[in-house]
């Protein structure tokens, strides 16, 4: 695009971004209401966004951060490189972690939008996590896959799937032959395509309504305005260089001590820039934990946005003020084919975000935040089997819940945060609906008392979920982190509750389970999932008395822990601190704070 002479004032910018985000929401609503799989129509694990013809993210209302911050721009670039002559009616499928996608499980439809002169103006994207992608094992998360061949997914590097608004049946037949639930996948594919076409139609209508020259001017000026807001936010930070670290649990393909992830953050308020260096991390691992480039960059950006407060739009304009340094063949960098990035959106990505946030928390009070809990416990597993009620195969990812939210400088944890890259945007499944759709019974779902990360502002409590099959065998696949490395606190805050998982056999015996596993449960057995809590922020002794009393009254905090950790003696409605309690808090902080900031 060339610079536009049209000058828009603030009210016009506000109206136009609201309208463009409204289009993204209309796409989102379409997919939510028409998706076939539970991961879409119940959990809402998908995102819709709009990028300019210059490949810049401009609107991503209600999207998952790990899906859209970086990646849509890279996929748009790849599509243009592979298909330089885009025409109206085209649509492309990208799930390649080497060509801008987050990981292979996130199928993404890209549709170019043209004006009345057939000039390419925007691209609309619909990214949706798939219940099955043809992996060698029945899960979209292959944490133990040594490379992409062992992972087994079909990879589509911006492959054309529609021409002249008609499906290219060769691609559809290929997917239906490879994917375990072909009708379910095809229903999701059609829902994604419908959402993308609605986005195309609405952007075209907006261009005709306000004028394409005005829309172009808006895109340029909105991104410039966003950059200005980001510059002002950085200017309010202290000048500093700081390093944060977060450690992922050991699992197949990692060293015995797990994987330590470091982020070196440099804040330059004079130049109004932030730099994040992720190059000091290990080389790519022979497992599925490696990050795609899109997830490497996005997870660093999530850490920055979580640390500077609200008010800055998340788009290509604000990204201009952030420099992210990566290297090839690094677990937090740029993977080379055939590296597996099967679990790129969650586990190591979350640890990158934590390292950035902890680094910024070291700078000064009121910045950064504590560690969120780790992903992905069995409560968010992919389950598969044959439904005895129908005799048909099923596969779907459950979202029965995990908490993991961290304490921040401004308030207590977002309890249903789910995981960092999700940002609380996915929904938690209804127990009753999951039981209707699958041959499972959910026996328990509750918060666990005394598992919060203590602090002035607390982290989330751990969540316990127990479920099992009814009348069949059930395969449960997950990649759980945070058992050995629970979420750390910041600025004197305490460590959150650790994750865990175990199986209860038909005789009631308990069997501990590995963090990365596929477990087959028989009828009468259960799997118990404990999600990590979240770290606390700030000295627990500074927590407001009323908040401590409320947590005790609601059963989330025992009176003994209230006295020992927070220094408050709960006696009916009265609260008082004692020197003895303060002494015990000191001991508690030393016990919890070995890894605290």
VEXDREN-2710 file (C-alpha; in Angstrom, 1 decimal):
% VEXDREN-2710
k/r/px/py/pz
1/UNK/0.0/0.0/0.0
2/UNK/1.1/3.6/-0.6
3/UNK/0.6/6.2/2.1
4/UNK/-2.9/7.7/2.0
5/UNK/-3.6/11.5/2.1
6/UNK/-6.8/10.9/4.2
7/UNK/-6.4/12.2/7.8
8/UNK/-8.7/10.6/10.3
9/UNK/-9.5/12.0/13.8
10/UNK/-9.7/10.0/17.0
11/UNK/-13.5/9.4/16.9
12/UNK/-13.2/8.0/13.4
13/UNK/-10.4/5.7/14.4
14/UNK/-12.5/4.4/17.3
15/UNK/-15.5/3.8/15.2
16/UNK/-13.6/2.0/12.4
17/UNK/-11.6/-0.3/14.7
18/UNK/-14.9/-1.2/16.5
19/UNK/-16.4/-2.1/13.2
20/UNK/-13.4/-4.1/12.1
21/UNK/-13.3/-6.0/15.4
22/UNK/-17.0/-6.5/15.1
23/UNK/-16.3/-8.4/11.8
24/UNK/-13.8/-10.6/13.7
25/UNK/-16.4/-11.3/16.3
26/UNK/-19.0/-12.2/13.7
27/UNK/-16.5/-14.7/12.3
28/UNK/-16.0/-16.0/15.8
29/UNK/-19.7/-16.4/16.4
30/UNK/-20.2/-18.2/13.2
31/UNK/-17.5/-20.8/14.0
32/UNK/-18.7/-21.2/17.5
33/UNK/-22.3/-21.9/16.4
34/UNK/-21.4/-24.2/13.5
35/UNK/-18.3/-26.1/14.5
36/UNK/-18.8/-29.8/14.7
37/UNK/-16.2/-30.9/17.4
38/UNK/-16.4/-30.1/21.1
39/UNK/-13.1/-28.4/21.0
40/UNK/-14.8/-25.7/18.9
41/UNK/-18.4/-25.6/19.8
42/UNK/-17.9/-26.1/23.6
43/UNK/-14.4/-25.1/24.5
44/UNK/-14.0/-22.4/21.8
45/UNK/-10.4/-23.2/21.1
46/UNK/-10.1/-21.0/17.9
47/UNK/-9.4/-17.5/16.8
48/UNK/-10.3/-15.2/14.0
49/UNK/-8.4/-12.1/12.8
50/UNK/-7.7/-9.7/10.0
51/UNK/-4.4/-8.7/8.5
52/UNK/-3.6/-6.1/5.9
53/UNK/-2.4/-6.8/2.4
54/UNK/1.1/-5.8/3.8
55/UNK/0.7/-8.7/6.2
56/UNK/0.2/-6.6/9.4
57/UNK/-2.2/-7.8/12.1
58/UNK/-4.9/-5.2/12.6
59/UNK/-7.9/-6.8/14.3
60/UNK/-8.2/-9.9/16.5
61/UNK/-11.1/-9.4/18.8
62/UNK/-11.7/-12.2/21.4
63/UNK/-8.8/-14.3/20.1
64/UNK/-6.4/-16.5/21.9
65/UNK/-3.1/-14.7/22.2
66/UNK/-0.9/-17.7/21.2
67/UNK/-3.0/-18.0/18.0
68/UNK/-2.8/-14.4/16.6
69/UNK/-0.1/-12.1/17.9
70/UNK/2.5/-13.4/15.6
71/UNK/1.8/-16.0/13.0
72/UNK/-1.1/-14.6/10.9
73/UNK/1.4/-12.2/9.5
74/UNK/3.9/-15.0/8.7
75/UNK/1.2/-17.2/7.1
76/UNK/0.0/-14.3/5.0
77/UNK/3.6/-13.8/3.8
78/UNK/4.0/-17.5/3.0
79/UNK/0.7/-17.6/1.1
80/UNK/1.8/-14.7/-1.1
81/UNK/5.2/-16.3/-1.7
82/UNK/3.7/-19.6/-2.8
83/UNK/0.7/-18.0/-4.6
84/UNK/1.8/-14.6/-6.0
85/UNK/-1.3/-14.2/-8.1
86/UNK/-4.1/-14.2/-5.6
87/UNK/-7.6/-14.0/-6.9
88/UNK/-11.1/-13.6/-5.5
89/UNK/-12.6/-16.9/-4.4
90/UNK/-9.3/-18.4/-3.3
91/UNK/-8.8/-20.0/0.1
92/UNK/-5.7/-21.6/1.6
93/UNK/-5.0/-24.0/4.4
94/UNK/-1.9/-23.6/6.6
95/UNK/-0.9/-25.6/9.6
96/UNK/2.9/-25.7/9.0
97/UNK/5.0/-24.7/12.0
98/UNK/7.8/-23.9/9.5
99/UNK/5.6/-21.4/7.5
100/UNK/4.0/-19.3/10.2
101/UNK/1.5/-21.5/12.0
102/UNK/1.6/-22.1/15.7
103/UNK/1.6/-26.0/15.5
104/UNK/0.2/-28.6/13.2
105/UNK/-3.0/-29.0/15.2
106/UNK/-4.1/-25.4/14.4
107/UNK/-5.6/-25.6/11.0
108/UNK/-5.8/-22.1/9.6
109/UNK/-7.9/-20.9/6.6
110/UNK/-6.7/-17.8/4.9
111/UNK/-9.0/-15.9/2.4
112/UNK/-7.7/-12.8/0.5
113/UNK/-10.1/-9.8/0.3
114/UNK/-10.3/-7.6/-2.8
115/UNK/-11.8/-4.3/-3.7
116/UNK/-13.9/-3.6/-6.8
117/UNK/-10.7/-3.2/-8.9
118/UNK/-9.5/-6.6/-7.8
119/UNK/-6.7/-5.1/-5.7
120/UNK/-5.8/-7.2/-2.7
121/UNK/-6.7/-5.2/0.4
122/UNK/-6.9/-7.6/3.4
123/UNK/-6.7/-11.2/4.4
124/UNK/-9.1/-12.8/6.9
125/UNK/-7.9/-15.8/8.9
126/UNK/-9.7/-18.5/10.9
127/UNK/-7.5/-20.7/13.1
128/UNK/-9.1/-23.6/14.8
129/UNK/-7.6/-26.3/17.0
130/UNK/-8.5/-29.7/15.6
131/UNK/-9.7/-32.7/17.6
132/UNK/-7.6/-34.9/15.2
133/UNK/-5.1/-34.1/12.5
134/UNK/-4.0/-37.6/11.5
135/UNK/-1.2/-38.0/14.1
136/UNK/0.3/-41.4/14.5
137/UNK/-1.3/-41.5/18.0
138/UNK/-4.9/-40.3/18.7
139/UNK/-3.9/-36.9/20.0
140/UNK/-3.1/-33.5/18.6
141/UNK/-0.3/-33.2/21.3
142/UNK/2.6/-35.5/20.6
143/UNK/5.0/-34.5/23.4
144/UNK/7.1/-37.6/22.9
145/UNK/7.4/-37.4/19.1
146/UNK/11.0/-37.3/18.1
147/UNK/10.4/-35.5/14.8
148/UNK/7.5/-34.5/12.6
149/UNK/7.5/-37.9/10.9
150/UNK/6.9/-39.7/14.2
151/UNK/4.3/-37.0/15.0
152/UNK/2.5/-38.1/11.9
153/UNK/0.3/-35.1/11.0
154/UNK/-0.5/-33.9/7.5
155/UNK/1.3/-30.6/7.0
156/UNK/-0.2/-27.9/4.7
157/UNK/2.1/-25.0/4.0
158/UNK/-0.5/-22.5/2.6
159/UNK/-2.0/-25.1/0.3
160/UNK/-4.9/-23.9/-1.9
161/UNK/-8.2/-25.6/-0.8
162/UNK/-10.7/-23.4/-2.6
163/UNK/-10.6/-21.9/-6.1
164/UNK/-13.5/-19.8/-7.4
165/UNK/-15.3/-20.4/-4.1
166/UNK/-15.3/-24.2/-4.7
167/UNK/-13.5/-26.8/-2.6
168/UNK/-10.5/-28.5/-4.2
169/UNK/-11.7/-32.1/-3.5
170/UNK/-8.3/-33.7/-3.7
171/UNK/-7.3/-32.0/-0.4
172/UNK/-10.6/-32.8/1.2
173/UNK/-10.3/-36.5/0.2
174/UNK/-6.7/-36.6/1.6
175/UNK/-7.8/-35.3/4.9
176/UNK/-10.9/-37.6/5.2
177/UNK/-8.7/-40.6/4.5
178/UNK/-6.1/-39.6/7.1
179/UNK/-8.1/-38.1/9.9
180/UNK/-9.8/-40.5/12.4
181/UNK/-13.1/-38.7/12.5
182/UNK/-13.6/-37.6/8.9
183/UNK/-17.1/-36.3/9.2
184/UNK/-16.3/-34.3/12.3
185/UNK/-13.2/-32.8/10.7
186/UNK/-15.1/-32.0/7.5
187/UNK/-17.9/-30.3/9.5
188/UNK/-15.2/-28.2/11.2
189/UNK/-13.6/-27.4/7.9
190/UNK/-16.9/-26.2/6.4
191/UNK/-17.6/-24.1/9.5
192/UNK/-14.1/-22.5/9.3
193/UNK/-14.7/-21.8/5.6
194/UNK/-18.1/-20.3/6.3
195/UNK/-16.6/-18.0/9.0
196/UNK/-13.8/-16.9/6.7
197/UNK/-16.3/-16.2/3.8
198/UNK/-18.4/-14.1/6.2
199/UNK/-15.3/-12.1/7.1
200/UNK/-14.5/-11.6/3.5
201/UNK/-18.1/-10.4/2.7
202/UNK/-18.2/-8.0/5.7
203/UNK/-14.8/-6.5/4.9
204/UNK/-15.9/-6.0/1.3
205/UNK/-19.1/-4.3/2.5
206/UNK/-17.1/-2.1/4.9
207/UNK/-14.7/-1.0/2.1
208/UNK/-17.6/-0.1/-0.2
209/UNK/-19.4/1.7/2.7
210/UNK/-16.6/3.9/4.0
211/UNK/-14.4/3.9/0.9
212/UNK/-11.3/1.8/0.3
213/UNK/-9.0/4.9/0.5
214/UNK/-10.5/5.7/4.0
215/UNK/-10.0/2.1/5.1
216/UNK/-6.4/2.1/3.9
217/UNK/-5.8/5.4/5.8
218/UNK/-7.4/3.9/8.9
219/UNK/-5.2/0.8/8.8
220/UNK/-2.0/3.0/8.6
221/UNK/-3.1/5.5/11.2
222/UNK/-4.5/2.9/13.6
223/UNK/-1.2/1.0/13.6
224/UNK/0.7/4.2/14.1
225/UNK/-1.5/5.2/17.0
226/UNK/-1.0/1.8/18.6
227/UNK/2.7/2.2/18.3
228/UNK/2.4/5.5/20.1
229/UNK/0.5/4.0/23.0
230/UNK/3.1/1.2/23.2
231/UNK/5.9/3.8/23.2
232/UNK/4.2/5.7/26.0
233/UNK/3.8/2.5/28.1
234/UNK/7.5/1.6/27.7
235/UNK/8.5/5.2/28.6
236/UNK/6.8/4.7/32.0
237/UNK/9.0/1.7/32.8
238/UNK/12.4/2.0/34.5
239/UNK/15.5/1.5/32.4
240/UNK/16.8/-2.0/33.2
241/UNK/18.3/-5.2/32.0
242/UNK/17.0/-8.4/33.7
243/UNK/17.0/-12.1/33.2
244/UNK/14.2/-14.4/34.2
245/UNK/14.1/-18.2/34.2
246/UNK/11.5/-20.9/34.3
247/UNK/12.0/-24.7/34.3
248/UNK/9.8/-27.2/32.5
249/UNK/9.5/-30.7/34.0
250/UNK/11.5/-33.6/32.5
251/UNK/9.7/-35.9/30.1
252/UNK/10.7/-38.0/27.1
253/UNK/13.3/-36.2/24.9
254/UNK/14.4/-33.7/27.6
255/UNK/17.4/-33.8/30.0
256/UNK/16.8/-35.6/33.3
257/UNK/16.6/-32.2/35.1
258/UNK/14.0/-30.8/32.7
259/UNK/14.4/-27.7/30.5
260/UNK/15.4/-24.4/31.9
261/UNK/14.1/-21.5/29.8
262/UNK/15.8/-18.1/30.1
263/UNK/14.7/-14.7/28.8
264/UNK/16.9/-11.7/28.9
265/UNK/14.8/-8.5/28.9
266/UNK/16.3/-5.0/28.2
267/UNK/14.0/-2.0/28.8
268/UNK/15.0/1.3/27.2
269/UNK/12.5/4.0/28.1
270/UNK/14.5/6.7/26.5
271/UNK/14.3/4.9/23.1
272/UNK/10.9/3.5/24.0
273/UNK/11.9/0.0/23.1
274/UNK/11.9/-3.4/24.8
275/UNK/14.2/-6.3/23.7
276/UNK/13.8/-9.9/24.6
277/UNK/16.7/-12.3/23.9
278/UNK/15.7/-16.0/23.8
279/UNK/18.9/-17.2/22.2
280/UNK/20.6/-18.6/25.4
281/UNK/18.2/-21.6/25.5
282/UNK/18.9/-25.2/24.5
283/UNK/18.9/-26.5/21.0
284/UNK/15.8/-28.1/19.6
285/UNK/14.9/-31.3/21.5
286/UNK/14.0/-34.8/20.1
287/UNK/10.4/-34.3/21.3
288/UNK/7.3/-32.3/20.5
289/UNK/8.0/-29.4/23.0
290/UNK/9.9/-27.2/20.5
291/UNK/8.4/-23.9/19.7
292/UNK/7.5/-22.7/16.2
293/UNK/8.8/-19.3/15.4
294/UNK/5.3/-17.9/15.7
295/UNK/5.0/-19.3/19.2
296/UNK/8.5/-18.1/20.2
297/UNK/7.7/-14.6/19.3
298/UNK/4.2/-14.6/20.5
299/UNK/5.0/-16.1/24.0
300/UNK/7.6/-13.3/24.5
301/UNK/5.0/-10.7/23.5
302/UNK/2.4/-12.2/25.9
303/UNK/4.9/-11.7/28.7
304/UNK/5.4/-8.1/27.9
305/UNK/1.7/-7.2/27.5
306/UNK/0.9/-9.0/30.7
307/UNK/3.5/-7.0/32.5
308/UNK/2.8/-3.4/31.3
309/UNK/-0.9/-3.2/32.1
310/UNK/-3.9/-2.6/29.7
311/UNK/-4.7/0.0/27.3
312/UNK/-2.3/-0.9/24.5
313/UNK/-3.8/-2.5/21.4
314/UNK/-2.4/-5.9/20.5
315/UNK/-1.5/-5.4/16.8
316/UNK/1.3/-4.9/14.4
317/UNK/1.7/-1.3/15.4
318/UNK/2.5/-2.0/19.1
319/UNK/4.7/-4.9/18.1
320/UNK/7.1/-2.4/16.3
321/UNK/8.5/-1.3/19.7
322/UNK/9.6/-4.8/20.7
323/UNK/12.7/-6.6/19.4
324/UNK/12.7/-10.4/19.9
325/UNK/16.0/-12.1/19.3
326/UNK/15.9/-15.8/18.2
327/UNK/18.2/-18.3/16.7
328/UNK/17.7/-21.3/14.4
329/UNK/17.5/-24.8/15.9
330/UNK/16.7/-23.5/19.3
331/UNK/13.8/-24.8/21.5
332/UNK/12.6/-21.2/21.8
333/UNK/13.6/-20.1/18.4
334/UNK/13.2/-21.0/14.7
335/UNK/12.8/-24.7/14.2
336/UNK/14.2/-26.5/11.2
337/UNK/12.4/-29.3/9.4
338/UNK/11.8/-32.0/10.5
339/UNK/11.8/-30.8/14.1
340/UNK/8.5/-31.6/15.9
341/UNK/6.6/-28.6/17.3
342/UNK/3.5/-30.6/18.3
343/UNK/3.1/-29.0/21.7
344/UNK/4.3/-25.5/20.7
345/UNK/1.3/-23.5/21.9
346/UNK/1.4/-24.6/25.5
347/UNK/4.2/-26.0/27.6
348/UNK/7.5/-24.3/26.7
349/UNK/5.6/-21.3/25.3
350/UNK/4.2/-20.8/28.8
351/UNK/7.6/-21.0/30.3
352/UNK/8.9/-18.3/27.9
353/UNK/6.1/-16.0/29.0
354/UNK/6.9/-16.8/32.7
355/UNK/10.6/-16.0/32.2
356/UNK/9.8/-12.6/30.6
357/UNK/7.3/-11.7/33.3
358/UNK/9.6/-12.7/36.1
359/UNK/12.5/-10.7/34.5
360/UNK/10.3/-7.6/34.4
361/UNK/9.1/-8.3/38.0
362/UNK/12.7/-8.1/39.2
363/UNK/12.9/-4.5/37.9
364/UNK/10.6/-2.8/40.4
365/UNK/7.5/-3.2/42.4
366/UNK/4.3/-2.9/40.3
367/UNK/5.7/-4.6/37.2
368/UNK/5.7/-8.1/35.8
369/UNK/3.7/-10.8/37.5
370/UNK/4.2/-14.2/39.2
371/UNK/4.3/-17.4/37.3
372/UNK/1.1/-19.0/36.0
373/UNK/0.7/-22.7/36.5
374/UNK/1.8/-25.1/33.8
375/UNK/-0.1/-26.9/31.1
376/UNK/-1.6/-29.4/30.1
377/UNK/-3.1/-31.7/32.8
378/UNK/-5.3/-34.7/32.1
379/UNK/-8.4/-32.5/32.7
380/UNK/-7.5/-31.0/29.3
381/UNK/-6.5/-34.3/27.6
382/UNK/-7.4/-35.6/24.2
383/UNK/-9.7/-38.6/24.8
384/UNK/-10.6/-41.2/22.2
385/UNK/-12.3/-44.6/21.9
386/UNK/-15.4/-46.3/20.6
387/UNK/-18.8/-45.1/22.0
388/UNK/-20.7/-48.2/23.2
389/UNK/-24.0/-46.3/22.7
390/UNK/-23.4/-45.9/19.0
391/UNK/-20.6/-48.2/18.0
392/UNK/-18.8/-45.2/16.4
393/UNK/-15.3/-43.9/17.1
394/UNK/-14.8/-40.6/18.8
395/UNK/-11.9/-38.3/19.6
396/UNK/-12.0/-34.9/21.2
397/UNK/-10.0/-32.6/23.5
398/UNK/-11.7/-32.1/26.9
399/UNK/-11.6/-28.7/28.6
400/UNK/-12.8/-29.8/32.1
401/UNK/-10.7/-27.1/33.5
402/UNK/-7.4/-26.0/35.0
403/UNK/-6.9/-22.8/36.9
404/UNK/-3.2/-21.7/36.8
405/UNK/-3.7/-17.9/37.0
406/UNK/-0.9/-15.8/38.6
407/UNK/-1.0/-13.0/41.1
408/UNK/-0.3/-9.6/39.6
409/UNK/0.7/-6.2/40.9
410/UNK/-3.0/-5.1/40.5
411/UNK/-5.0/-8.0/41.7
412/UNK/-5.6/-11.7/42.4
413/UNK/-5.3/-14.3/39.8
414/UNK/-7.8/-14.9/37.0
415/UNK/-9.0/-18.2/38.3
416/UNK/-10.0/-19.8/35.0
417/UNK/-7.0/-18.6/33.0
418/UNK/-6.5/-22.2/31.6
419/UNK/-2.9/-21.4/30.4
420/UNK/-0.9/-18.5/29.3
421/UNK/-1.3/-18.7/25.6
422/UNK/-5.0/-19.2/26.0
423/UNK/-5.3/-16.1/28.0
424/UNK/-8.6/-17.2/29.6
425/UNK/-10.4/-17.0/26.2
426/UNK/-11.4/-20.6/25.9
427/UNK/-14.4/-21.9/27.8
428/UNK/-14.5/-24.6/30.4
429/UNK/-16.7/-27.6/29.4
430/UNK/-20.0/-28.3/31.0
431/UNK/-19.7/-31.6/32.8
432/UNK/-23.2/-32.6/31.7
433/UNK/-22.6/-31.8/28.0
434/UNK/-19.3/-33.7/28.0
435/UNK/-21.1/-36.7/29.5
436/UNK/-23.8/-36.5/26.9
437/UNK/-21.4/-36.4/24.0
438/UNK/-18.9/-39.0/25.2
439/UNK/-19.1/-42.2/27.2
440/UNK/-17.5/-40.7/30.3
441/UNK/-18.5/-39.9/33.9
442/UNK/-17.0/-36.9/35.7
443/UNK/-16.8/-37.8/39.3
444/UNK/-15.3/-34.7/40.8
445/UNK/-14.3/-31.1/39.9
446/UNK/-13.3/-28.8/42.7
447/UNK/-10.8/-26.2/43.9
448/UNK/-8.2/-27.5/46.4
449/UNK/-7.9/-25.4/49.6
450/UNK/-4.5/-24.0/50.6
451/UNK/-2.9/-24.4/47.2
452/UNK/-2.9/-20.7/46.2
453/UNK/0.4/-18.9/45.7
454/UNK/0.4/-16.7/48.8
455/UNK/1.0/-13.0/48.3
456/UNK/-0.4/-9.5/48.6
457/UNK/-2.3/-10.7/45.5
458/UNK/-2.7/-14.5/45.4
459/UNK/-2.3/-17.0/42.6
460/UNK/-5.1/-19.4/41.7
461/UNK/-5.8/-22.5/43.7
462/UNK/-5.2/-25.9/42.0
463/UNK/-8.2/-27.7/40.5
464/UNK/-8.9/-31.4/41.0
465/UNK/-10.8/-33.2/38.3
466/UNK/-11.6/-37.0/38.2
467/UNK/-13.3/-38.8/35.3
468/UNK/-13.4/-42.2/33.7
469/UNK/-15.1/-44.2/30.9
470/UNK/-18.5/-45.7/31.0
471/UNK/-18.9/-49.1/29.4
472/UNK/-15.8/-48.9/27.2
473/UNK/-12.0/-48.4/27.2
474/UNK/-10.9/-44.7/27.0
475/UNK/-7.5/-43.5/25.8
476/UNK/-6.4/-40.3/27.6
477/UNK/-3.4/-38.4/26.2
478/UNK/-1.9/-35.4/27.9
479/UNK/1.4/-33.5/28.3
480/UNK/1.3/-32.3/31.9
481/UNK/3.9/-29.9/33.3
482/UNK/4.4/-28.4/36.8
483/UNK/4.7/-31.5/38.9
484/UNK/8.3/-31.0/39.7
485/UNK/8.4/-27.2/39.0
486/UNK/5.3/-25.5/40.4
487/UNK/4.6/-21.9/39.6
488/UNK/7.0/-19.4/41.4
489/UNK/5.9/-16.2/43.1
490/UNK/7.3/-12.8/42.5
491/UNK/8.3/-9.9/44.8
492/UNK/8.1/-12.1/47.9
493/UNK/5.0/-14.0/46.8
494/UNK/4.8/-17.8/47.4
495/UNK/4.8/-20.8/45.2
496/UNK/1.5/-22.1/43.8
497/UNK/0.2/-25.7/44.1
498/UNK/2.0/-28.3/42.1
499/UNK/0.3/-30.3/39.3
500/UNK/-0.2/-34.1/39.5
501/UNK/-2.0/-37.0/38.0
502/UNK/-2.8/-40.6/39.0
503/UNK/-5.1/-43.5/38.0
504/UNK/-7.5/-45.2/40.3
505/UNK/-8.1/-48.8/39.2
506/UNK/-11.4/-50.7/39.5
507/UNK/-10.3/-51.9/43.0
508/UNK/-9.7/-48.4/44.2
509/UNK/-5.9/-48.6/44.2
510/UNK/-4.0/-45.5/43.3
511/UNK/-1.2/-45.5/40.6
512/UNK/0.9/-42.5/39.9
513/UNK/1.2/-41.4/36.3
514/UNK/4.0/-39.8/34.2
515/UNK/3.7/-36.2/33.1
516/UNK/3.6/-37.1/29.4
517/UNK/1.5/-40.2/28.7
518/UNK/-1.3/-41.9/26.9
519/UNK/-3.3/-43.9/29.4
520/UNK/-5.9/-46.5/28.5
521/UNK/-8.6/-46.6/31.2
522/UNK/-11.0/-49.6/31.5
523/UNK/-14.6/-49.5/32.6
524/UNK/-14.7/-48.6/36.4
525/UNK/-11.3/-46.8/36.4
526/UNK/-10.7/-43.1/36.8
527/UNK/-7.9/-40.7/36.0
528/UNK/-7.4/-37.9/38.6
529/UNK/-6.0/-34.6/37.3
530/UNK/-4.6/-31.9/39.5
531/UNK/-3.8/-28.7/37.7
532/UNK/-1.0/-26.4/39.0
533/UNK/-2.2/-23.3/40.9
534/UNK/-0.5/-19.9/40.3
535/UNK/2.3/-18.0/42.0
536/UNK/1.6/-15.1/44.4
537/UNK/2.7/-11.5/43.9
538/UNK/4.1/-9.5/46.9
539/UNK/4.5/-10.1/50.6
540/UNK/1.6/-12.2/52.0
541/UNK/1.7/-10.1/55.2
542/UNK/0.5/-7.1/53.2
543/UNK/-2.7/-8.8/52.0
544/UNK/-5.9/-7.1/53.0
545/UNK/-7.5/-8.6/56.1
546/UNK/-10.9/-8.8/54.5
547/UNK/-9.6/-10.9/51.6
548/UNK/-8.0/-13.4/53.9
549/UNK/-11.2/-13.6/55.9
550/UNK/-13.3/-14.1/52.8
551/UNK/-11.0/-17.0/51.6
552/UNK/-11.3/-18.7/55.0
553/UNK/-15.1/-18.3/55.0
554/UNK/-15.3/-19.8/51.5
555/UNK/-13.2/-22.8/52.4
556/UNK/-10.3/-21.9/50.1
557/UNK/-7.9/-21.1/53.0
558/UNK/-7.6/-22.9/56.3
559/UNK/-7.5/-20.9/59.5
560/UNK/-4.1/-22.5/60.2
561/UNK/-2.6/-21.4/56.9
562/UNK/-4.1/-17.9/57.3
563/UNK/-2.2/-17.6/60.6
564/UNK/1.0/-19.2/59.5
565/UNK/1.4/-17.6/56.0
566/UNK/-0.6/-14.4/56.2
567/UNK/-0.1/-13.6/59.9
568/UNK/-3.8/-13.3/60.7
569/UNK/-5.6/-15.1/63.5
570/UNK/-9.1/-15.9/62.3
571/UNK/-11.5/-15.6/65.2
572/UNK/-15.1/-15.2/64.2
573/UNK/-15.3/-11.8/62.4
574/UNK/-12.2/-10.4/64.1
575/UNK/-8.6/-10.6/62.7
576/UNK/-5.3/-9.8/64.4
577/UNK/-1.7/-10.4/63.7
578/UNK/0.8/-11.6/66.2
579/UNK/4.7/-11.6/66.4
580/UNK/4.6/-15.4/66.5
581/UNK/2.6/-15.5/63.3
582/UNK/5.0/-13.1/61.7
583/UNK/8.0/-15.3/62.6
584/UNK/6.3/-18.3/61.0
585/UNK/5.6/-16.4/57.8
586/UNK/9.4/-15.7/57.5
587/UNK/10.0/-19.5/57.7
588/UNK/7.2/-20.1/55.1
589/UNK/8.7/-17.6/52.7
590/UNK/12.1/-19.2/53.0
591/UNK/10.6/-22.6/52.3
592/UNK/8.5/-21.5/49.3
593/UNK/10.8/-18.8/48.0
594/UNK/13.9/-20.8/46.7
595/UNK/12.8/-19.9/43.2
596/UNK/10.9/-16.8/43.9
597/UNK/11.8/-13.4/42.5
END
